Amino acid sequence: MDLITLAEVSGNLSAIGYGLAAIGPGIGVGIVFGKAIESTARQPELGGRIQTLMWIGFGVIEFLALLGIVAGFLFR
């Protein structure tokens, strides 16, 4: 009895995993920039300090995203 193949999965499934994991940093970056804009609108005199903290937060979030890419290559 022959089985009919309806769909065939080929390639590396870790790419799908990283694609799903990239949603988190995307949401995090949106929240960081949104809150920075909101807090600058509330207290314009602290704009420089808020911007500095915003870029530090952005760097940490992007580092975690890049760490996910590296982990995908290391553990496949």
TITIPA-932241 format. One record per atom (N, C-alpha, C, O, CB): residue number from 1; residue in one letter; atom name; x, y, z. Coordinates in Angstrom, 2 decimals. Glycine has a CB too. Example, Ala and Ser with C-alpha at 12.3 -4.5 7.8 and 13.67 -1.06 7.14 Angstrom:
2
+-----+--------+-------+---------+---------+---------+
! num ! residu ! atome !       X !       Y !       Z !
+-----+--------+-------+---------+---------+---------+
!   1 !      a !     N !   13.19 !   -5.69 !    7.80 !
!   1 !      a !    CA !   12.30 !   -4.50 !    7.80 !
!   1 !      a !     C !   13.20 !   -3.30 !    7.80 !
!   1 !      a !     O !   14.24 !   -3.32 !    8.46 !
!   1 !      a !    CB !   11.31 !   -4.47 !    9.05 !
!   2 !      s !     N !   12.85 !   -2.25 !    7.08 !
!   2 !      s !    CA !   13.67 !   -1.06 !    7.14 !
!   2 !      s !     C !   12.90 !    0.03 !    7.87 !
!   2 !      s !     O !   13.41 !    1.14 !    8.04 !
!   2 !      s !    CB !   14.08 !   -0.60 !    5.72 !
+-----+--------+-------+---------+---------+---------+
//
This chain:
76
+-----+--------+-------+---------+---------+---------+
! num ! residu ! atome !       X !       Y !       Z !
+-----+--------+-------+---------+---------+---------+
!   1 !      m !     N !    0.85 !   -1.18 !    0.00 !
!   1 !      m !    CA !    0.00 !    0.00 !    0.00 !
!   1 !      m !     C !    0.89 !    1.24 !    0.00 !
!   1 !      m !     O !    1.74 !    1.40 !    0.88 !
!   1 !      m !    CB !   -0.96 !    0.00 !    1.22 !
!   2 !      d !     N !    0.70 !    2.11 !   -0.96 !
!   2 !      d !    CA !    1.50 !    3.32 !   -1.09 !
!   2 !      d !     C !    0.85 !    4.47 !   -0.33 !
!   2 !      d !     O !   -0.36 !    4.67 !   -0.39 !
!   2 !      d !    CB !    1.68 !    3.70 !   -2.57 !
!   3 !      l !     N !    1.69 !    5.20 !    0.39 !
!   3 !      l !    CA !    1.19 !    6.37 !    1.11 !
!   3 !      l !     C !    1.35 !    7.60 !    0.23 !
!   3 !      l !     O !    2.35 !    7.75 !   -0.47 !
!   3 !      l !    CB !    1.94 !    6.56 !    2.45 !
!   4 !      i !     N !    0.39 !    8.45 !    0.28 !
!   4 !      i !    CA !    0.43 !    9.69 !   -0.50 !
!   4 !      i !     C !    1.01 !   10.78 !    0.40 !
!   4 !      i !     O !    0.55 !   11.00 !    1.52 !
!   4 !      i !    CB !   -1.01 !   10.08 !   -1.03 !
!   5 !      t !     N !    2.03 !   11.46 !   -0.11 !
!   5 !      t !    CA !    2.64 !   12.56 !    0.63 !
!   5 !      t !     C !    1.89 !   13.84 !    0.31 !
!   5 !      t !     O !    1.87 !   14.31 !   -0.83 !
!   5 !      t !    CB !    4.14 !   12.70 !    0.28 !
!   6 !      l !     N !    1.27 !   14.41 !    1.34 !
!   6 !      l !    CA !    0.52 !   15.64 !    1.15 !
!   6 !      l !     C !    1.39 !   16.88 !    1.31 !
!   6 !      l !     O !    1.21 !   17.86 !    0.59 !
!   6 !      l !    CB !   -0.63 !   15.70 !    2.13 !
!   7 !      a !     N !    2.33 !   16.82 !    2.24 !
!   7 !      a !    CA !    3.22 !   17.96 !    2.47 !
!   7 !      a !     C !    4.56 !   17.43 !    2.93 !
!   7 !      a !     O !    4.63 !   16.42 !    3.64 !
!   7 !      a !    CB !    2.62 !   18.95 !    3.52 !
!   8 !      e !     N !    5.59 !   18.08 !    2.53 !
!   8 !      e !    CA !    6.92 !   17.67 !    2.92 !
!   8 !      e !     C !    7.63 !   18.86 !    3.55 !
!   8 !      e !     O !    7.66 !   19.95 !    2.99 !
!   8 !      e !    CB !    7.72 !   17.13 !    1.69 !
!   9 !      v !     N !    8.18 !   18.63 !    4.72 !
!   9 !      v !    CA !    8.91 !   19.68 !    5.43 !
!   9 !      v !     C !   10.38 !   19.48 !    5.14 !
!   9 !      v !     O !   10.95 !   18.42 !    5.41 !
!   9 !      v !    CB !    8.62 !   19.65 !    6.96 !
!  10 !      s !     N !   11.00 !   20.50 !    4.60 !
!  10 !      s !    CA !   12.43 !   20.44 !    4.36 !
!  10 !      s !     C !   13.06 !   21.73 !    4.87 !
!  10 !      s !     O !   12.39 !   22.76 !    4.96 !
!  10 !      s !    CB !   12.75 !   20.22 !    2.85 !
!  11 !      g !     N !   14.32 !   21.66 !    5.18 !
!  11 !      g !    CA !   15.00 !   22.84 !    5.70 !
!  11 !      g !     C !   15.22 !   22.72 !    7.19 !
!  11 !      g !     O !   15.00 !   21.66 !    7.78 !
!  11 !      g !    CB !   14.22 !   24.09 !    5.39 !
!  12 !      n !     N !   15.64 !   23.80 !    7.77 !
!  12 !      n !    CA !   15.97 !   23.81 !    9.18 !
!  12 !      n !     C !   14.80 !   24.40 !    9.97 !
!  12 !      n !     O !   14.38 !   25.53 !    9.72 !
!  12 !      n !    CB !   17.26 !   24.61 !    9.42 !
!  13 !      l !     N !   14.30 !   23.64 !   10.92 !
!  13 !      l !    CA !   13.18 !   24.12 !   11.72 !
!  13 !      l !     C !   13.59 !   25.18 !   12.73 !
!  13 !      l !     O !   12.72 !   25.86 !   13.29 !
!  13 !      l !    CB !   12.52 !   22.97 !   12.43 !
!  14 !      s !     N !   14.88 !   25.34 !   12.98 !
!  14 !      s !    CA !   15.30 !   26.38 !   13.92 !
!  14 !      s !     C !   15.03 !   27.77 !   13.36 !
!  14 !      s !     O !   14.90 !   28.72 !   14.12 !
!  14 !      s !    CB !   16.79 !   26.23 !   14.25 !
!  15 !      a !     N !   14.94 !   27.90 !   12.04 !
!  15 !      a !    CA !   14.59 !   29.19 !   11.44 !
!  15 !      a !     C !   13.18 !   29.59 !   11.83 !
!  15 !      a !     O !   12.91 !   30.76 !   12.08 !
!  15 !      a !    CB !   14.73 !   29.14 !    9.91 !
!  16 !      i !     N !   12.28 !   28.62 !   11.88 !
!  16 !      i !    CA !   10.91 !   28.91 !   12.31 !
!  16 !      i !     C !   10.91 !   29.29 !   13.79 !
!  16 !      i !     O !   10.19 !   30.20 !   14.20 !
!  16 !      i !    CB !    9.99 !   27.69 !   12.06 !
!  17 !      g !     N !   11.71 !   28.58 !   14.57 !
!  17 !      g !    CA !   11.80 !   28.91 !   16.00 !
!  17 !      g !     C !   12.33 !   30.30 !   16.24 !
!  17 !      g !     O !   11.80 !   31.03 !   17.08 !
!  17 !      g !    CB !   12.69 !   27.92 !   16.71 !
!  18 !      y !     N !   13.36 !   30.68 !   15.50 !
!  18 !      y !    CA !   13.88 !   32.03 !   15.68 !
!  18 !      y !     C !   12.88 !   33.07 !   15.18 !
!  18 !      y !     O !   12.76 !   34.15 !   15.76 !
!  18 !      y !    CB !   15.21 !   32.19 !   14.96 !
!  19 !      g !     N !   12.18 !   32.75 !   14.12 !
!  19 !      g !    CA !   11.15 !   33.68 !   13.62 !
!  19 !      g !     C !   10.10 !   33.96 !   14.67 !
!  19 !      g !     O !    9.66 !   35.10 !   14.84 !
!  19 !      g !    CB !   10.49 !   33.12 !   12.37 !
!  20 !      l !     N !    9.70 !   32.92 !   15.39 !
!  20 !      l !    CA !    8.73 !   33.12 !   16.48 !
!  20 !      l !     C !    9.38 !   33.86 !   17.65 !
!  20 !      l !     O !    8.73 !   34.68 !   18.30 !
!  20 !      l !    CB !    8.17 !   31.77 !   16.95 !
!  21 !      a !     N !   10.65 !   33.57 !   17.92 !
!  21 !      a !    CA !   11.34 !   34.23 !   19.03 !
!  21 !      a !     C !   11.63 !   35.70 !   18.74 !
!  21 !      a !     O !   11.81 !   36.48 !   19.67 !
!  21 !      a !    CB !   12.64 !   33.51 !   19.35 !
!  22 !      a !     N !   11.67 !   36.09 !   17.48 !
!  22 !      a !    CA !   11.96 !   37.48 !   17.12 !
!  22 !      a !     C !   10.76 !   38.39 !   17.38 !
!  22 !      a !     O !   10.89 !   39.61 !   17.36 !
!  22 !      a !    CB !   12.36 !   37.57 !   15.65 !
!  23 !      i !     N !    9.61 !   37.80 !   17.63 !
!  23 !      i !    CA !    8.43 !   38.61 !   17.95 !
!  23 !      i !     C !    8.63 !   39.35 !   19.27 !
!  23 !      i !     O !    8.22 !   40.50 !   19.41 !
!  23 !      i !    CB !    7.17 !   37.71 !   18.02 !
!  24 !      g !     N !    9.26 !   38.69 !   20.24 !
!  24 !      g !    CA !    9.49 !   39.30 !   21.56 !
!  24 !      g !     C !   10.32 !   40.56 !   21.50 !
!  24 !      g !     O !    9.89 !   41.60 !   22.01 !
!  24 !      g !    CB !   10.15 !   38.32 !   22.46 !
!  25 !      p !     N !   11.51 !   40.52 !   20.89 !
!  25 !      p !    CA !   12.29 !   41.76 !   20.78 !
!  25 !      p !     C !   11.59 !   42.84 !   19.97 !
!  25 !      p !     O !   11.74 !   44.03 !   20.26 !
!  25 !      p !    CB !   13.63 !   41.47 !   20.16 !
!  26 !      g !     N !   10.82 !   42.45 !   18.97 !
!  26 !      g !    CA !   10.06 !   43.44 !   18.20 !
!  26 !      g !     C !    9.06 !   44.19 !   19.06 !
!  26 !      g !     O !    8.93 !   45.41 !   18.98 !
!  26 !      g !    CB !    9.34 !   42.77 !   17.03 !
!  27 !      i !     N !    8.37 !   43.44 !   19.88 !
!  27 !      i !    CA !    7.41 !   44.06 !   20.81 !
!  27 !      i !     C !    8.15 !   44.91 !   21.85 !
!  27 !      i !     O !    7.70 !   46.00 !   22.20 !
!  27 !      i !    CB !    6.54 !   42.98 !   21.52 !
!  28 !      g !     N !    9.28 !   44.39 !   22.34 !
!  28 !      g !    CA !   10.06 !   45.13 !   23.34 !
!  28 !      g !     C !   10.56 !   46.46 !   22.82 !
!  28 !      g !     O !   10.50 !   47.46 !   23.53 !
!  28 !      g !    CB !   11.22 !   44.30 !   23.80 !
!  29 !      v !     N !   11.07 !   46.48 !   21.60 !
!  29 !      v !    CA !   11.56 !   47.73 !   21.01 !
!  29 !      v !     C !   10.41 !   48.73 !   20.86 !
!  29 !      v !     O !   10.59 !   49.91 !   21.13 !
!  29 !      v !    CB !   12.22 !   47.47 !   19.63 !
!  30 !      g !     N !    9.26 !   48.25 !   20.44 !
!  30 !      g !    CA !    8.09 !   49.14 !   20.31 !
!  30 !      g !     C !    7.69 !   49.74 !   21.64 !
!  30 !      g !     O !    7.36 !   50.92 !   21.71 !
!  30 !      g !    CB !    6.92 !   48.38 !   19.72 !
!  31 !      i !     N !    7.72 !   48.93 !   22.69 !
!  31 !      i !    CA !    7.35 !   49.44 !   24.01 !
!  31 !      i !     C !    8.38 !   50.46 !   24.50 !
!  31 !      i !     O !    8.02 !   51.50 !   25.05 !
!  31 !      i !    CB !    7.23 !   48.28 !   25.02 !
!  32 !      v !     N !    9.68 !   50.16 !   24.31 !
!  32 !      v !    CA !   10.73 !   51.08 !   24.78 !
!  32 !      v !     C !   10.60 !   52.44 !   24.10 !
!  32 !      v !     O !   10.63 !   53.47 !   24.77 !
!  32 !      v !    CB !   12.12 !   50.48 !   24.50 !
!  33 !      f !     N !   10.47 !   52.45 !   22.78 !
!  33 !      f !    CA !   10.38 !   53.74 !   22.08 !
!  33 !      f !     C !    9.06 !   54.46 !   22.39 !
!  33 !      f !     O !    9.04 !   55.68 !   22.51 !
!  33 !      f !    CB !   10.51 !   53.53 !   20.57 !
!  34 !      g !     N !    7.99 !   53.71 !   22.52 !
!  34 !      g !    CA !    6.70 !   54.33 !   22.85 !
!  34 !      g !     C !    6.71 !   54.98 !   24.22 !
!  34 !      g !     O !    6.22 !   56.10 !   24.39 !
!  34 !      g !    CB !    5.59 !   53.30 !   22.80 !
!  35 !      k !     N !    7.27 !   54.29 !   25.20 !
!  35 !      k !    CA !    7.35 !   54.85 !   26.55 !
!  35 !      k !     C !    8.32 !   56.02 !   26.62 !
!  35 !      k !     O !    8.12 !   56.95 !   27.40 !
!  35 !      k !    CB !    7.76 !   53.76 !   27.54 !
!  36 !      a !     N !    9.38 !   55.98 !   25.82 !
!  36 !      a !    CA !   10.31 !   57.12 !   25.80 !
!  36 !      a !     C !    9.63 !   58.36 !   25.24 !
!  36 !      a !     O !    9.81 !   59.46 !   25.76 !
!  36 !      a !    CB !   11.56 !   56.79 !   24.96 !
!  37 !      i !     N !    8.84 !   58.19 !   24.20 !
!  37 !      i !    CA !    8.11 !   59.33 !   23.64 !
!  37 !      i !     C !    7.08 !   59.85 !   24.64 !
!  37 !      i !     O !    6.92 !   61.06 !   24.81 !
!  37 !      i !    CB !    7.41 !   58.94 !   22.31 !
!  38 !      e !     N !    6.40 !   58.93 !   25.30 !
!  38 !      e !    CA !    5.39 !   59.32 !   26.29 !
!  38 !      e !     C !    6.02 !   60.07 !   27.47 !
!  38 !      e !     O !    5.48 !   61.09 !   27.91 !
!  38 !      e !    CB !    4.64 !   58.08 !   26.80 !
!  39 !      s !     N !    7.15 !   59.57 !   27.96 !
!  39 !      s !    CA !    7.76 !   60.23 !   29.11 !
!  39 !      s !     C !    8.40 !   61.57 !   28.73 !
!  39 !      s !     O !    8.44 !   62.49 !   29.55 !
!  39 !      s !    CB !    8.81 !   59.33 !   29.74 !
!  40 !      t !     N !    8.90 !   61.69 !   27.51 !
!  40 !      t !    CA !    9.43 !   62.98 !   27.06 !
!  40 !      t !     C !    8.31 !   64.00 !   26.90 !
!  40 !      t !     O !    8.51 !   65.18 !   27.17 !
!  40 !      t !    CB !   10.19 !   62.81 !   25.72 !
!  41 !      a !     N !    7.15 !   63.55 !   26.48 !
!  41 !      a !    CA !    6.01 !   64.46 !   26.37 !
!  41 !      a !     C !    5.54 !   64.92 !   27.74 !
!  41 !      a !     O !    5.06 !   66.05 !   27.89 !
!  41 !      a !    CB !    4.85 !   63.78 !   25.62 !
!  42 !      r !     N !    5.67 !   64.07 !   28.74 !
!  42 !      r !    CA !    5.24 !   64.44 !   30.09 !
!  42 !      r !     C !    6.25 !   65.36 !   30.78 !
!  42 !      r !     O !    5.86 !   66.30 !   31.47 !
!  42 !      r !    CB !    5.03 !   63.19 !   30.93 !
!  43 !      q !     N !    7.54 !   65.07 !   30.60 !
!  43 !      q !    CA !    8.59 !   65.88 !   31.23 !
!  43 !      q !     C !    9.67 !   66.21 !   30.20 !
!  43 !      q !     O !   10.68 !   65.52 !   30.12 !
!  43 !      q !    CB !    9.20 !   65.14 !   32.45 !
!  44 !      p !     N !    9.46 !   67.26 !   29.41 !
!  44 !      p !    CA !   10.41 !   67.59 !   28.35 !
!  44 !      p !     C !   11.81 !   67.95 !   28.86 !
!  44 !      p !     O !   12.79 !   67.81 !   28.13 !
!  44 !      p !    CB !    9.88 !   68.75 !   27.54 !
!  45 !      e !     N !   11.91 !   68.42 !   30.10 !
!  45 !      e !    CA !   13.22 !   68.82 !   30.62 !
!  45 !      e !     C !   14.14 !   67.61 !   30.84 !
!  45 !      e !     O !   15.35 !   67.79 !   30.95 !
!  45 !      e !    CB !   13.05 !   69.58 !   31.92 !
!  46 !      l !     N !   13.59 !   66.41 !   30.92 !
!  46 !      l !    CA !   14.40 !   65.20 !   31.09 !
!  46 !      l !     C !   14.63 !   64.46 !   29.77 !
!  46 !      l !     O !   15.01 !   63.29 !   29.78 !
!  46 !      l !    CB !   13.74 !   64.28 !   32.09 !
!  47 !      g !     N !   14.40 !   65.13 !   28.66 !
!  47 !      g !    CA !   14.48 !   64.48 !   27.35 !
!  47 !      g !     C !   15.82 !   63.83 !   27.06 !
!  47 !      g !     O !   15.87 !   62.72 !   26.52 !
!  47 !      g !    CB !   14.19 !   65.48 !   26.28 !
!  48 !      g !     N !   16.92 !   64.50 !   27.41 !
!  48 !      g !    CA !   18.25 !   63.94 !   27.15 !
!  48 !      g !     C !   18.52 !   62.68 !   27.94 !
!  48 !      g !     O !   19.04 !   61.70 !   27.40 !
!  48 !      g !    CB !   19.30 !   64.96 !   27.46 !
!  49 !      r !     N !   18.16 !   62.70 !   29.20 !
!  49 !      r !    CA !   18.37 !   61.52 !   30.05 !
!  49 !      r !     C !   17.48 !   60.37 !   29.61 !
!  49 !      r !     O !   17.91 !   59.21 !   29.60 !
!  49 !      r !    CB !   18.10 !   61.85 !   31.52 !
!  50 !      i !     N !   16.24 !   60.67 !   29.26 !
!  50 !      i !    CA !   15.31 !   59.64 !   28.79 !
!  50 !      i !     C !   15.83 !   59.01 !   27.50 !
!  50 !      i !     O !   15.73 !   57.80 !   27.31 !
!  50 !      i !    CB !   13.90 !   60.23 !   28.58 !
!  51 !      q !     N !   16.37 !   59.84 !   26.62 !
!  51 !      q !    CA !   16.88 !   59.32 !   25.35 !
!  51 !      q !     C !   18.08 !   58.41 !   25.58 !
!  51 !      q !     O !   18.23 !   57.39 !   24.90 !
!  51 !      q !    CB !   17.27 !   60.47 !   24.41 !
!  52 !      t !     N !   18.94 !   58.76 !   26.52 !
!  52 !      t !    CA !   20.08 !   57.91 !   26.84 !
!  52 !      t !     C !   19.62 !   56.55 !   27.35 !
!  52 !      t !     O !   20.11 !   55.52 !   26.91 !
!  52 !      t !    CB !   20.98 !   58.59 !   27.87 !
!  53 !      l !     N !   18.69 !   56.57 !   28.28 !
!  53 !      l !    CA !   18.17 !   55.32 !   28.82 !
!  53 !      l !     C !   17.43 !   54.51 !   27.76 !
!  53 !      l !     O !   17.45 !   53.28 !   27.79 !
!  53 !      l !    CB !   17.25 !   55.59 !   30.00 !
!  54 !      m !     N !   16.77 !   55.21 !   26.83 !
!  54 !      m !    CA !   16.06 !   54.52 !   25.75 !
!  54 !      m !     C !   17.05 !   53.75 !   24.88 !
!  54 !      m !     O !   16.79 !   52.60 !   24.54 !
!  54 !      m !    CB !   15.27 !   55.53 !   24.89 !
!  55 !      w !     N !   18.17 !   54.37 !   24.52 !
!  55 !      w !    CA !   19.15 !   53.70 !   23.68 !
!  55 !      w !     C !   19.82 !   52.54 !   24.39 !
!  55 !      w !     O !   20.16 !   51.54 !   23.76 !
!  55 !      w !    CB !   20.20 !   54.68 !   23.21 !
!  56 !      i !     N !   20.02 !   52.65 !   25.71 !
!  56 !      i !    CA !   20.57 !   51.53 !   26.47 !
!  56 !      i !     C !   19.59 !   50.36 !   26.46 !
!  56 !      i !     O !   19.98 !   49.21 !   26.26 !
!  56 !      i !    CB !   20.89 !   51.96 !   27.93 !
!  57 !      g !     N !   18.32 !   50.65 !   26.68 !
!  57 !      g !    CA !   17.30 !   49.60 !   26.63 !
!  57 !      g !     C !   17.19 !   48.96 !   25.27 !
!  57 !      g !     O !   17.03 !   47.75 !   25.15 !
!  57 !      g !    CB !   15.95 !   50.16 !   27.03 !
!  58 !      f !     N !   17.29 !   49.78 !   24.22 !
!  58 !      f !    CA !   17.24 !   49.27 !   22.85 !
!  58 !      f !     C !   18.42 !   48.33 !   22.59 !
!  58 !      f !     O !   18.26 !   47.28 !   21.97 !
!  58 !      f !    CB !   17.25 !   50.41 !   21.84 !
!  59 !      g !     N !   19.60 !   48.72 !   23.07 !
!  59 !      g !    CA !   20.79 !   47.88 !   22.89 !
!  59 !      g !     C !   20.66 !   46.54 !   23.58 !
!  59 !      g !     O !   21.05 !   45.51 !   23.03 !
!  59 !      g !    CB !   22.02 !   48.61 !   23.40 !
!  60 !      v !     N !   20.13 !   46.54 !   24.79 !
!  60 !      v !    CA !   19.95 !   45.28 !   25.53 !
!  60 !      v !     C !   18.96 !   44.37 !   24.80 !
!  60 !      v !     O !   19.20 !   43.17 !   24.68 !
!  60 !      v !    CB !   19.46 !   45.56 !   26.97 !
!  61 !      i !     N !   17.87 !   44.93 !   24.32 !
!  61 !      i !    CA !   16.86 !   44.13 !   23.62 !
!  61 !      i !     C !   17.44 !   43.55 !   22.33 !
!  61 !      i !     O !   17.22 !   42.38 !   22.03 !
!  61 !      i !    CB !   15.62 !   44.99 !   23.30 !
!  62 !      e !     N !   18.17 !   44.35 !   21.58 !
!  62 !      e !    CA !   18.76 !   43.86 !   20.34 !
!  62 !      e !     C !   19.86 !   42.84 !   20.60 !
!  62 !      e !     O !   20.05 !   41.92 !   19.80 !
!  62 !      e !    CB !   19.31 !   45.01 !   19.52 !
!  63 !      f !     N !   20.59 !   42.99 !   21.70 !
!  63 !      f !    CA !   21.59 !   41.99 !   22.05 !
!  63 !      f !     C !   20.93 !   40.64 !   22.29 !
!  63 !      f !     O !   21.44 !   39.61 !   21.85 !
!  63 !      f !    CB !   22.38 !   42.42 !   23.30 !
!  64 !      l !     N !   19.80 !   40.63 !   22.97 !
!  64 !      l !    CA !   19.09 !   39.37 !   23.21 !
!  64 !      l !     C !   18.59 !   38.77 !   21.90 !
!  64 !      l !     O !   18.59 !   37.54 !   21.75 !
!  64 !      l !    CB !   17.91 !   39.59 !   24.16 !
!  65 !      a !     N !   18.17 !   39.60 !   20.95 !
!  65 !      a !    CA !   17.73 !   39.09 !   19.66 !
!  65 !      a !     C !   18.91 !   38.47 !   18.90 !
!  65 !      a !     O !   18.77 !   37.40 !   18.31 !
!  65 !      a !    CB !   17.08 !   40.22 !   18.82 !
!  66 !      l !     N !   20.05 !   39.13 !   18.92 !
!  66 !      l !    CA !   21.24 !   38.58 !   18.25 !
!  66 !      l !     C !   21.74 !   37.31 !   18.94 !
!  66 !      l !     O !   22.25 !   36.41 !   18.29 !
!  66 !      l !    CB !   22.36 !   39.62 !   18.21 !
!  67 !      l !     N !   21.59 !   37.25 !   20.25 !
!  67 !      l !    CA !   21.94 !   36.05 !   20.99 !
!  67 !      l !     C !   21.07 !   34.87 !   20.55 !
!  67 !      l !     O !   21.53 !   33.73 !   20.51 !
!  67 !      l !    CB !   21.80 !   36.28 !   22.49 !
!  68 !      g !     N !   19.82 !   35.15 !   20.23 !
!  68 !      g !    CA !   18.93 !   34.10 !   19.71 !
!  68 !      g !     C !   19.38 !   33.59 !   18.35 !
!  68 !      g !     O !   19.28 !   32.39 !   18.08 !
!  68 !      g !    CB !   17.51 !   34.63 !   19.61 !
!  69 !      i !     N !   19.88 !   34.47 !   17.51 !
!  69 !      i !    CA !   20.41 !   34.04 !   16.20 !
!  69 !      i !     C !   21.63 !   33.14 !   16.41 !
!  69 !      i !     O !   21.75 !   32.08 !   15.79 !
!  69 !      i !    CB !   20.78 !   35.28 !   15.31 !
!  70 !      v !     N !   22.54 !   33.55 !   17.27 !
!  70 !      v !    CA !   23.75 !   32.78 !   17.52 !
!  70 !      v !     C !   23.39 !   31.41 !   18.11 !
!  70 !      v !     O !   23.96 !   30.39 !   17.72 !
!  70 !      v !    CB !   24.70 !   33.55 !   18.45 !
!  71 !      a !     N !   22.47 !   31.39 !   19.05 !
!  71 !      a !    CA !   22.07 !   30.12 !   19.66 !
!  71 !      a !     C !   21.45 !   29.19 !   18.62 !
!  71 !      a !     O !   21.62 !   27.98 !   18.69 !
!  71 !      a !    CB !   21.08 !   30.37 !   20.80 !
!  72 !      g !     N !   20.73 !   29.75 !   17.66 !
!  72 !      g !    CA !   20.17 !   28.93 !   16.61 !
!  72 !      g !     C !   21.21 !   28.26 !   15.75 !
!  72 !      g !     O !   21.03 !   27.12 !   15.31 !
!  72 !      g !    CB !   19.28 !   29.76 !   15.75 !
!  73 !      f !     N !   22.33 !   28.95 !   15.51 !
!  73 !      f !    CA !   23.41 !   28.36 !   14.73 !
!  73 !      f !     C !   24.24 !   27.37 !   15.55 !
!  73 !      f !     O !   24.73 !   26.38 !   15.01 !
!  73 !      f !    CB !   24.31 !   29.45 !   14.20 !
!  74 !      l !     N !   24.39 !   27.63 !   16.84 !
!  74 !      l !    CA !   25.21 !   26.76 !   17.67 !
!  74 !      l !     C !   24.53 !   25.43 !   18.00 !
!  74 !      l !     O !   25.19 !   24.40 !   18.05 !
!  74 !      l !    CB !   25.57 !   27.46 !   18.95 !
!  75 !      f !     N !   23.23 !   25.46 !   18.22 !
!  75 !      f !    CA !   22.52 !   24.27 !   18.73 !
!  75 !      f !     C !   21.71 !   23.55 !   17.69 !
!  75 !      f !     O !   20.71 !   22.92 !   18.03 !
!  75 !      f !    CB !   21.63 !   24.66 !   19.83 !
!  76 !      r !     N !   22.11 !   23.61 !   16.44 !
!  76 !      r !    CA !   21.33 !   22.87 !   15.45 !
!  76 !      r !     C !   21.92 !   21.55 !   15.12 !
!  76 !      r !     O !   21.37 !   20.81 !   14.30 !
!  76 !      r !    CB !   21.19 !   23.65 !   14.22 !
+-----+--------+-------+---------+---------+---------+
//
